[in-house]
Amino acid sequence: MILYTERQLDQSWQLDCKHRSRFDKPWLAREKYRDMFEACLDLKVAGLHDQANYYLKTFDLQIPEEIIESIEDTIEMELEEDEH
């Protein structure tokens, strides 16, 4: 199941890099960011939204809200399809 596009990943990573630069923090390598991004999505897919939010805060991971909403919509559609 694909929950995001490479474009969404790139947009999120670029936002994260800008945020880290603003606070004089080192950037995450794109593939490291992907691993963390996917781990957060795995928590959301599992319905563990509080844990996903904790994960985002703990690692100061930036993901644009519109991308999270788009992915959550995809998850909901997948779950609805599985019910039928």
C-alpha positions in Angstrom: 0.0 0.0 0.0 1.4 3.4 -1.0 0.3 6.2 1.2 2.4 9.0 -0.1 4.1 10.2 -3.3 7.8 11.1 -3.7 6.7 14.7 -4.3 5.0 14.7 -0.9 8.1 13.2 0.7 10.3 15.9 -0.9 8.0 18.7 0.1 8.0 17.4 3.7 11.8 16.9 3.8 12.4 20.4 2.4 10.1 21.9 5.1 11.9 19.9 7.7 15.3 21.2 6.4 14.1 24.8 6.5 12.8 24.3 10.0 16.1 22.8 11.2 18.1 25.6 9.5 16.0 28.2 11.3 17.0 26.7 14.6 20.6 25.9 13.7 20.1 22.2 13.8 21.7 19.7 11.4 19.6 18.4 8.5 18.5 14.8 8.3 19.7 13.0 5.2 16.7 12.4 2.9 16.7 8.7 3.4 16.9 9.1 7.2 14.0 11.5 6.9 12.1 8.9 4.8 12.6 6.3 7.5 11.2 8.6 10.2 8.4 9.8 7.9 7.3 6.2 7.2 7.6 5.3 10.9 5.2 8.1 11.7 2.8 7.0 8.9 2.9 3.4 10.3 1.7 4.7 13.6 -1.1 6.6 11.9 -2.1 3.6 9.9 -2.2 1.6 13.1 -4.6 4.2 14.5 -2.0 5.3 17.1 -2.4 9.0 16.5 -1.2 10.1 19.9 1.9 8.1 19.5 2.5 9.6 16.0 2.2 13.1 17.5 4.6 12.2 20.3 7.0 10.8 17.7 6.8 14.0 15.6 7.5 16.2 18.7 10.2 14.0 20.1 12.2 14.0 16.9 11.1 17.5 15.9 10.0 16.1 12.6 8.2 18.5 10.3 5.4 17.2 8.1 3.0 19.7 6.5 -0.5 19.4 7.9 -2.0 19.1 4.4 0.2 16.1 3.6 -0.8 14.5 6.9 -4.5 15.1 6.1 -4.1 13.7 2.5 -2.4 10.6 3.9 -5.1 10.2 6.6 -7.8 10.5 3.8 -6.0 7.7 1.9 -5.9 5.5 5.0 -9.6 6.1 5.6 -10.4 5.2 2.0 -8.3 2.0 2.2 -10.1 1.0 5.4 -13.5 1.6 3.9 -12.6 -0.5 0.9 -11.4 -3.3 3.1 -14.8 -3.3 4.9 -16.7 -3.9 1.7 
